[in-house]
Structures are given as structure tokens and as C-alpha cells.
Amino acid sequence: MIGLLVLGIGVVFLLYLADRLMKARARARRLRNMGDRLAAATARAERQLADRKAAAQASAALTSVVPAIKHPLAQPTGDDAEERAAS
């Protein structure tokens, strides 16, 4: 009778350990997946930042070559200006 009681307690203990092991493995898998998603998000953010910096540099380079984009003329010139002044 005592042998069966010890065996029953042993089985319950083994089932408890198996449950804990399965939960620990699931938690480790979840944490690993979170780490992968975080690394992917970080890489994507760094790529977007690099793209934004490159676009800003290209824009600055373009406005330094063609300053009229940045500072348009206040008064129109040419035939249009004469027509507007006459009317």
C-alpha cells in the first residue's frame, strides 16, 4: 500500500516536472521569436533612417546646384513681366 502511494506521488511529481519543462520551452521559444522580431524592426528602422539621410543629402546637393529651387525670383522677368505691368 505504501509502495503504491510512493509510486502515485512519484508519477504526480514527474507530471509536474514535465509540465514545467514544456512551459519553459514555450517561454524560451516566445522570447527567441520576440528577439528576432525586435532585431528585424531595428534593422528596418536603421534602413529607413539611412534612406531619409540620403534623401536629405540629395535634396541639399540639388538645391546647392540649382539655388533657384530654394530662392525663387520675387519678380517675374521677360515678356510676362511687361504684360503684367501694362495691365
C-alpha positions as CSV (number, residue, x, y, z in Angstrom):
1,M,0.0,0.0,0.0
2,I,2.8,2.4,0.9
3,G,4.6,1.4,-2.4
4,L,1.5,2.5,-4.4
5,L,1.3,5.8,-2.5
6,V,5.0,6.5,-3.2
7,L,4.5,5.5,-6.9
8,G,1.5,7.8,-7.2
9,I,3.4,10.7,-5.6
10,G,6.3,10.0,-8.0
11,V,4.0,10.0,-11.0
12,V,2.4,13.3,-10.0
13,F,5.9,14.7,-9.4
14,L,7.1,13.6,-12.9
15,L,3.9,15.0,-14.5
16,Y,4.6,18.3,-12.7
17,L,8.2,18.4,-13.9
18,A,7.1,17.6,-17.5
19,D,4.5,20.4,-17.4
20,R,7.2,22.9,-16.1
21,L,9.6,21.7,-18.8
22,M,7.0,22.3,-21.6
23,K,6.1,25.7,-20.2
24,A,9.8,26.7,-20.0
25,R,10.4,25.6,-23.6
26,A,7.4,27.5,-24.8
27,R,8.6,30.6,-23.0
28,A,12.1,30.3,-24.4
29,R,10.6,30.0,-27.9
30,R,8.4,33.1,-27.4
31,L,11.4,35.1,-26.1
32,R,13.5,33.9,-29.1
33,N,10.7,35.0,-31.5
34,M,10.4,38.4,-29.8
35,G,14.2,38.9,-30.1
36,D,14.0,38.1,-33.8
37,R,11.1,40.5,-34.4
38,L,13.0,43.2,-32.4
39,A,16.1,42.7,-34.5
40,A,14.1,42.9,-37.7
41,A,12.4,46.1,-36.5
42,T,15.7,47.6,-35.6
43,A,17.2,46.8,-38.9
44,R,14.2,48.2,-40.7
45,A,14.4,51.5,-38.7
46,E,18.1,51.8,-39.4
47,R,17.4,51.3,-43.1
48,Q,14.7,53.9,-43.1
49,L,16.9,56.4,-41.3
50,A,19.7,55.8,-43.8
51,D,17.2,56.4,-46.7
52,R,16.0,59.6,-45.1
53,K,19.5,60.9,-44.6
54,A,20.4,60.0,-48.2
55,A,17.3,61.8,-49.5
56,A,18.1,64.9,-47.4
57,Q,21.7,64.9,-48.7
58,A,20.4,64.6,-52.3
59,S,18.0,67.4,-51.7
60,A,20.7,69.6,-50.2
61,A,23.0,68.8,-53.1
62,L,20.3,69.7,-55.7
63,T,19.5,73.0,-54.0
64,S,23.2,73.9,-53.9
65,V,23.5,73.2,-57.7
66,V,20.2,74.9,-58.6
67,P,19.6,77.6,-56.0
68,A,16.5,78.9,-57.8
69,I,14.6,76.0,-56.3
70,K,15.3,77.3,-52.8
71,H,15.0,81.0,-53.6
72,P,12.6,81.7,-56.5
73,L,12.7,85.1,-58.1
74,A,10.5,87.7,-56.5
75,Q,9.7,89.5,-59.7
76,P,8.9,87.7,-63.0
77,T,11.2,88.6,-65.9
78,G,10.7,88.6,-69.7
79,D,7.6,89.1,-71.7
80,D,5.2,88.1,-68.9
81,A,6.5,90.9,-66.7
82,E,5.9,93.5,-69.3
83,E,2.4,92.3,-70.0
84,R,1.5,92.3,-66.3
85,A,3.0,95.9,-65.8
86,A,0.9,97.1,-68.8
87,S,-2.4,95.9,-67.5
